[in-house]
Amino acid sequence: MSRVGRRGLSGLLQSLLPAVGLLASGIGGTLAAQLRVDNVRVNAGAALERYTGNFSVVNNPVVDSTEYAVAGASEWGFIGTLSVLSRENRTLDFTAQGTLRQLTAAGFLQRNYAPREHSYEVRANYLQLLAGGQLALAATLDGRGIADLPPMPMYLPPGFLSYAGEAEYLKFLGSGYAIDTKTVFAEKDYAGPSVLPNLDLLDYRSAEVQAGARRFFRSSSGTGDVSGVRLFAAYLHRRYPRQGHRSDHAVRFGGAWELDFSESRGLEVDLNASGTLNRSNSRRVEYNSLRVEAVAHKTFGANIVSVSGIWSDKSYINPQDFLVPGEEADNAVILYSEVSRFLTSGVRATVGGGWTRAETNIGGDYYDQFRISFSLRANLGF
């Protein structure tokens, strides 16, 4: 097993220890009787993607960059949940999901690329209801691998392996109010390809402490409609072992608004906004950033229409020579919409389209991606 794999699995096991300790007294010999497989779904789809960008100034980082590229993609995926414990006041489950994308690209100067992307995530969730509140523990192991990584403007997120452990406590105060605290420990190890060996320098270990306050509003119409607002503040410390002494300290603040009118109007809306002030003992990487994300789902008879958008702005205090898109260069606008419909019981068809305009920070340029897709998702009925 590689150095990355050993470290990731070790961290996952360490993150699971608190949950195991809490469960030891209550599970006993009842686990086997409570094992249940839930929500197993598989999906298959195809997509057509078009990438554009002005990279005439690029001759050093990647010599095969072009201004126009197209790609066809086939996609396969699955997700499933194993419920280990399900009681009135405590639950434990494991969720696994994976995706495989095979692309065929054209439009590059030297050769056409055939990138393949695979990603996976395994997550353990434990929930304990307490008097007037609840405790949630989670451990996550996830990763992504890229083969035949293409140059700009066809951007694919870099490969990595990461693990995280988190604990959250929510306390209800009555009259629709609640407060919460959350702690997250994470480690991320990038798999830098030969064309971007400096990507390994972004490997990090982080710890975050977060505190928030919530307000819930229930509908007076007698339905299950509910909405809520949350405000939070957080402190984040991040170390970069491959950059020697670099240590970042960040303050995050923001809020979220959730609307669930699915019972009366078939409408769900999530809106999140946050800002970050990052300071470091390496002045080169100090920045301020803002991010706004919105997602809405609306049901029209047998059809479900979904719309989502992300706007992010990141400004470095000192000019940067080269940044990795999506990891360090975060200025972007992402819009996506889709329409899905059940063809038969348990089988849903989805047609979607989206546009992305994101920063490359190679000569101050941006790339654009247009995407249309079609997919089928089947619930295996476990």
Summary of the structure (lengths in Angstrom):
residues: 382
radius of gyration: 22.5
end to end distance: 33.2
largest distance: 66.2
contacts: 1175
relative contact order: 0.13
helix: 12%
strand: 63%
